[in-house]
């Protein structure tokens, strides 16, 4: 195991393109392209499809409010060094199914790379990174983004093929759609709820060198609520504080948010980051 399977120091953090993400503009789906239905996905909260574009590339498409939140959360995680797949938000597109073409609402498009094969899931309870600052930082990111749906089935292990010095496996928190709203327990929270996100507090207390978040998610993984130290929060927030205003706004533009919505989300996120830095 190497830490690079989960996280890698972003040497270009202040220059990362959060509008297009790790895949860049070159891999982005064509909004005017042709997308052929391969299979309908009826699992989970959001409906979706597996499709193939005119270049032969396969995409997992998610519809509904998570189409926005997942792209933004993915951009922010990738910005500070966590492994993420190539995801994009497409405002409008057309689906072809058995010769019939239909207009579709906004969707999250995740590229299914032929050299990145999902080979399993990884557990928040048992993984090679428990006890590291980067792992605690990852949970801090979930609390900061209000991603309340934290469980094993949302995590993917990818087997990476091809040349280069890249690690042969990636540990990825892949399904991030339950973010940017209100966290809750025992009943689910919501997602893509700006006013609820603005209202929810971040840090509740520090007890015995452990940070207690107001965050009510991860109810299937209660052990995570007792792993984060003040130093872990400071480390995470120091990384996030290096992002420019433009990068923050680009992350939300990438998810289809307008300038007004984006500005309010960024303001609240910066408040949380400042709160975390005060633990130094």
Secondary structure, 3 states (H helix, E strand, C coil): CCHHHCECCCCCHHHCCCCCCCCCHHHCCCCCCCEEEEEEECCCCCCEEEEEECCCCEEEEEECCHHHHHHHHHHHHHHCCECCCCEEEECCEEEEECCEEEEECCEEEEECCCCEEEEECCCCCCCCCCCCHHHHHHHHHHHHHCCCCCCHHHEEEEEECCCCCCCCEEEEECCCCCCCCCCCCCCCCCCCCHHHHHHCCCEEEEECCEEEECCCCCCCCHHHHHCCCHHHHHHHHHHHCCCCHHHHHHHHHHCCCCHHHHHHHHHHHHHHHHHHHCCC
